[in-house]
């Protein structure tokens, strides 16, 4: 058992609890997807479980150890949604910041840190972007940089907030494939938010549907059904499967 | 860049109303180092050692301090339009000095009062911005504006009641800033806080990169940004308040120098902070040379930094628009 959330409750100050009694656990090499409409608390959940926000009740455990003090995220790598940057740091500088937790307040990255950074940059395949300012990158490239930054800290759990949104078709697939490769290759756990049930179906082992009243959780193949999509996204949906060689491909058609 | 710094240093010793040839200056410096005083250039020696040397060191120190504080603040607040006095330190110190001049007229007391009110104003800003245990960048900047405007109105009040023949000019000159009263004593008084502040900020330089990403990302990278930000704000405030205490209000250095450094060196604070330190020292010393050589009466330094800094900034803005695009 690697990462576990027990009885997680959270509400923003002055508001009702948005997350109620969240419980799940994830093993090494497993991917969990969180699905839900906008405003149901997907991002909030990720922030709570990584410690950026504090659970009002309950806790996140990693290998049985509680992660309750803010800032102690040593085992979790968080990849935020791609967003605007204040300063045009280069890709290499940006990825180096992933090493921050290992570097004291009065020091700068050492040669070993930078070697690690270059190694990660290479493994993600963005070596050609190394010295380009992050502000000049496309959305997909920037997402890769954030993933590289999270990986630079050698996390045991990778948490991604809608990694494939705002990307074109090809880049969505590229990111999903990369996540799968990383999780299986490094034998880490991964939790990701997504708006696309078919992406969850494609790469995740477990899926959580988050709604305003509660949530359901199960194996992706079992829980991603037409009924659940209908209920949690408030639409009608059909799941269509086709065979491509010996690969089963599913897509979801939604209508009102 | 260091070479330019050294050249500026010596130029500042040669130049002035009374031009002393480089040869003589070197002679005097060597002489004072070896502790053997010859009577050969007595007047020149007293000018170089007694007036120009402390003045040059002080302008370099303060230029470096203001520029490093400015770079730090711009990083911390993730906003390139911020300068070290955004939290109200200059207005607070200005009021402190004005009050000191009005009530006592003793320069020592008005310096202490300037320093105390400078720190107090930032403390007020911080308390005002602190709502629900959280201090957001936006509320800090807004609180800074509020505190600044209160102290600015208090300054006007002091000026209004001040004796127009004696104290009012003193207050006005002080607010415009000047190095003319720089001596080894004033240098000694502020050397330690400013130099120590610069060193600590330089050591924190890589952490400021992390803070410049914003609180959430800092947390996600495993860093608690709060304490470091508070420390960096406190140090920058002390540096700025100490500077204002000896030379009055010197604007623009903390705003413009970080930008120039970012253009010619890097946005990475690891390199930006040392660069703005050196550039700030060069800039303020050069401006001071102009201040004391251009006209027979000295021009207040705060007036000149804006006069030189603003057009330069405008020029940069145009260049940047054409060239690299974003900052």
Interface residues (C-beta under 8 A of the other chain):
Chain A: X13 X47 X50 X51 X52 X70 X71 X72 X73 X74 X78 X80 X85 X86 X87 X88 X89 X90 X93 X97 X98 X100 X101 X103 X105 X106 X107 X108 X109 X133 X135 X149 X153
Chain B: X75 X78 X79 X132 X203 X204 X205 X206 X207 X209 X210 X212 X213 X214 X216 X217 X218 X219 X220 X221 X222 X223 X224 X228 X267 X268 X270 X326 X327
